[in-house]
Amino acid sequence: MAPAGRPVANYTVKAEALRARKLLGWTPMQSMLQDEIPEIVKEEAHTHDLSLEVSLE
């Protein structure tokens, strides 16, 4: 709970990942979301028969 009594729901995943790395020795195995977005957009465009006229790079 936040000091004003409101639930705190906006903690970032990054903070939790830092905790996982520190406490558990965890390391991510996949690429970052920013690296995945261009491929996701291309796949969605193909799925919906859209052409991409703008470079995503």
Chimera marker file (.cmm) of the C-alpha trace (Angstrom):
<marker_set name="trace">
<marker id="1" x="0.000" y="0.000" z="0.000" r="1" g="1" b="0" radius="0.5"/>
<marker id="2" x="1.127" y="3.515" z="-0.732" r="1" g="1" b="0" radius="0.5"/>
<marker id="3" x="1.393" y="6.006" z="2.113" r="1" g="1" b="0" radius="0.5"/>
<marker id="4" x="-2.020" y="7.451" z="1.196" r="1" g="1" b="0" radius="0.5"/>
<marker id="5" x="-3.626" y="3.994" z="1.459" r="1" g="1" b="0" radius="0.5"/>
<marker id="6" x="-3.801" y="3.401" z="-2.292" r="1" g="1" b="0" radius="0.5"/>
<marker id="7" x="-2.503" y="0.108" z="-3.657" r="1" g="1" b="0" radius="0.5"/>
<marker id="8" x="0.745" y="0.484" z="-5.533" r="1" g="1" b="0" radius="0.5"/>
<marker id="9" x="0.402" y="-1.276" z="-8.867" r="1" g="1" b="0" radius="0.5"/>
<marker id="10" x="2.834" y="0.605" z="-11.065" r="1" g="1" b="0" radius="0.5"/>
<marker id="11" x="6.126" y="-1.014" z="-10.092" r="1" g="1" b="0" radius="0.5"/>
<marker id="12" x="8.108" y="-1.775" z="-13.178" r="1" g="1" b="0" radius="0.5"/>
<marker id="13" x="9.150" y="-5.225" z="-14.264" r="1" g="1" b="0" radius="0.5"/>
<marker id="14" x="12.700" y="-3.914" z="-14.440" r="1" g="1" b="0" radius="0.5"/>
<marker id="15" x="12.789" y="-3.532" z="-10.653" r="1" g="1" b="0" radius="0.5"/>
<marker id="16" x="11.596" y="-7.115" z="-10.223" r="1" g="1" b="0" radius="0.5"/>
<marker id="17" x="14.180" y="-8.322" z="-12.730" r="1" g="1" b="0" radius="0.5"/>
<marker id="18" x="16.902" y="-6.581" z="-10.741" r="1" g="1" b="0" radius="0.5"/>
<marker id="19" x="15.714" y="-8.381" z="-7.625" r="1" g="1" b="0" radius="0.5"/>
<marker id="20" x="15.685" y="-11.706" z="-9.466" r="1" g="1" b="0" radius="0.5"/>
<marker id="21" x="19.216" y="-11.136" z="-10.709" r="1" g="1" b="0" radius="0.5"/>
<marker id="22" x="20.513" y="-10.159" z="-7.284" r="1" g="1" b="0" radius="0.5"/>
<marker id="23" x="18.734" y="-12.757" z="-5.164" r="1" g="1" b="0" radius="0.5"/>
<marker id="24" x="18.471" y="-15.708" z="-7.521" r="1" g="1" b="0" radius="0.5"/>
<marker id="25" x="21.307" y="-15.177" z="-9.956" r="1" g="1" b="0" radius="0.5"/>
<marker id="26" x="18.763" y="-15.068" z="-12.799" r="1" g="1" b="0" radius="0.5"/>
<marker id="27" x="19.755" y="-13.799" z="-16.231" r="1" g="1" b="0" radius="0.5"/>
<marker id="28" x="17.353" y="-13.158" z="-19.123" r="1" g="1" b="0" radius="0.5"/>
<marker id="29" x="17.518" y="-15.664" z="-21.966" r="1" g="1" b="0" radius="0.5"/>
<marker id="30" x="15.577" y="-13.744" z="-24.628" r="1" g="1" b="0" radius="0.5"/>
<marker id="31" x="16.109" y="-10.449" z="-26.403" r="1" g="1" b="0" radius="0.5"/>
<marker id="32" x="14.605" y="-7.171" z="-25.255" r="1" g="1" b="0" radius="0.5"/>
<marker id="33" x="11.118" y="-6.112" z="-26.341" r="1" g="1" b="0" radius="0.5"/>
<marker id="34" x="12.502" y="-3.145" z="-28.309" r="1" g="1" b="0" radius="0.5"/>
<marker id="35" x="14.413" y="-5.613" z="-30.458" r="1" g="1" b="0" radius="0.5"/>
<marker id="36" x="11.303" y="-7.741" z="-31.038" r="1" g="1" b="0" radius="0.5"/>
<marker id="37" x="8.878" y="-4.962" z="-32.088" r="1" g="1" b="0" radius="0.5"/>
<marker id="38" x="9.938" y="-4.618" z="-35.769" r="1" g="1" b="0" radius="0.5"/>
<marker id="39" x="9.468" y="-8.367" z="-36.330" r="1" g="1" b="0" radius="0.5"/>
<marker id="40" x="6.115" y="-8.349" z="-34.522" r="1" g="1" b="0" radius="0.5"/>
<marker id="41" x="4.891" y="-5.474" z="-36.709" r="1" g="1" b="0" radius="0.5"/>
<marker id="42" x="6.000" y="-7.290" z="-39.864" r="1" g="1" b="0" radius="0.5"/>
<marker id="43" x="4.207" y="-10.484" z="-38.800" r="1" g="1" b="0" radius="0.5"/>
<marker id="44" x="1.009" y="-8.609" z="-37.921" r="1" g="1" b="0" radius="0.5"/>
<marker id="45" x="1.084" y="-6.735" z="-41.239" r="1" g="1" b="0" radius="0.5"/>
<marker id="46" x="1.492" y="-10.033" z="-43.091" r="1" g="1" b="0" radius="0.5"/>
<marker id="47" x="-1.346" y="-11.610" z="-41.084" r="1" g="1" b="0" radius="0.5"/>
<marker id="48" x="-3.697" y="-8.758" z="-42.036" r="1" g="1" b="0" radius="0.5"/>
<marker id="49" x="-2.472" y="-8.516" z="-45.645" r="1" g="1" b="0" radius="0.5"/>
<marker id="50" x="-1.025" y="-5.038" z="-45.169" r="1" g="1" b="0" radius="0.5"/>
<marker id="51" x="2.063" y="-3.693" z="-46.850" r="1" g="1" b="0" radius="0.5"/>
<marker id="52" x="4.731" y="-1.856" z="-44.902" r="1" g="1" b="0" radius="0.5"/>
<marker id="53" x="5.872" y="1.200" z="-46.824" r="1" g="1" b="0" radius="0.5"/>
<marker id="54" x="7.847" y="2.726" z="-43.960" r="1" g="1" b="0" radius="0.5"/>
<marker id="55" x="11.179" y="1.302" z="-42.894" r="1" g="1" b="0" radius="0.5"/>
<marker id="56" x="11.070" y="-0.047" z="-39.340" r="1" g="1" b="0" radius="0.5"/>
<marker id="57" x="14.824" y="0.208" z="-38.881" r="1" g="1" b="0" radius="0.5"/>
<link id1="1" id2="2" r="1" g="1" b="0" radius="0.2"/>
<link id1="2" id2="3" r="1" g="1" b="0" radius="0.2"/>
<link id1="3" id2="4" r="1" g="1" b="0" radius="0.2"/>
<link id1="4" id2="5" r="1" g="1" b="0" radius="0.2"/>
<link id1="5" id2="6" r="1" g="1" b="0" radius="0.2"/>
<link id1="6" id2="7" r="1" g="1" b="0" radius="0.2"/>
<link id1="7" id2="8" r="1" g="1" b="0" radius="0.2"/>
<link id1="8" id2="9" r="1" g="1" b="0" radius="0.2"/>
<link id1="9" id2="10" r="1" g="1" b="0" radius="0.2"/>
<link id1="10" id2="11" r="1" g="1" b="0" radius="0.2"/>
<link id1="11" id2="12" r="1" g="1" b="0" radius="0.2"/>
<link id1="12" id2="13" r="1" g="1" b="0" radius="0.2"/>
<link id1="13" id2="14" r="1" g="1" b="0" radius="0.2"/>
<link id1="14" id2="15" r="1" g="1" b="0" radius="0.2"/>
<link id1="15" id2="16" r="1" g="1" b="0" radius="0.2"/>
<link id1="16" id2="17" r="1" g="1" b="0" radius="0.2"/>
<link id1="17" id2="18" r="1" g="1" b="0" radius="0.2"/>
<link id1="18" id2="19" r="1" g="1" b="0" radius="0.2"/>
<link id1="19" id2="20" r="1" g="1" b="0" radius="0.2"/>
<link id1="20" id2="21" r="1" g="1" b="0" radius="0.2"/>
<link id1="21" id2="22" r="1" g="1" b="0" radius="0.2"/>
<link id1="22" id2="23" r="1" g="1" b="0" radius="0.2"/>
<link id1="23" id2="24" r="1" g="1" b="0" radius="0.2"/>
<link id1="24" id2="25" r="1" g="1" b="0" radius="0.2"/>
<link id1="25" id2="26" r="1" g="1" b="0" radius="0.2"/>
<link id1="26" id2="27" r="1" g="1" b="0" radius="0.2"/>
<link id1="27" id2="28" r="1" g="1" b="0" radius="0.2"/>
<link id1="28" id2="29" r="1" g="1" b="0" radius="0.2"/>
<link id1="29" id2="30" r="1" g="1" b="0" radius="0.2"/>
<link id1="30" id2="31" r="1" g="1" b="0" radius="0.2"/>
<link id1="31" id2="32" r="1" g="1" b="0" radius="0.2"/>
<link id1="32" id2="33" r="1" g="1" b="0" radius="0.2"/>
<link id1="33" id2="34" r="1" g="1" b="0" radius="0.2"/>
<link id1="34" id2="35" r="1" g="1" b="0" radius="0.2"/>
<link id1="35" id2="36" r="1" g="1" b="0" radius="0.2"/>
<link id1="36" id2="37" r="1" g="1" b="0" radius="0.2"/>
<link id1="37" id2="38" r="1" g="1" b="0" radius="0.2"/>
<link id1="38" id2="39" r="1" g="1" b="0" radius="0.2"/>
<link id1="39" id2="40" r="1" g="1" b="0" radius="0.2"/>
<link id1="40" id2="41" r="1" g="1" b="0" radius="0.2"/>
<link id1="41" id2="42" r="1" g="1" b="0" radius="0.2"/>
<link id1="42" id2="43" r="1" g="1" b="0" radius="0.2"/>
<link id1="43" id2="44" r="1" g="1" b="0" radius="0.2"/>
<link id1="44" id2="45" r="1" g="1" b="0" radius="0.2"/>
<link id1="45" id2="46" r="1" g="1" b="0" radius="0.2"/>
<link id1="46" id2="47" r="1" g="1" b="0" radius="0.2"/>
<link id1="47" id2="48" r="1" g="1" b="0" radius="0.2"/>
<link id1="48" id2="49" r="1" g="1" b="0" radius="0.2"/>
<link id1="49" id2="50" r="1" g="1" b="0" radius="0.2"/>
<link id1="50" id2="51" r="1" g="1" b="0" radius="0.2"/>
<link id1="51" id2="52" r="1" g="1" b="0" radius="0.2"/>
<link id1="52" id2="53" r="1" g="1" b="0" radius="0.2"/>
<link id1="53" id2="54" r="1" g="1" b="0" radius="0.2"/>
<link id1="54" id2="55" r="1" g="1" b="0" radius="0.2"/>
<link id1="55" id2="56" r="1" g="1" b="0" radius="0.2"/>
<link id1="56" id2="57" r="1" g="1" b="0" radius="0.2"/>
</marker_set>
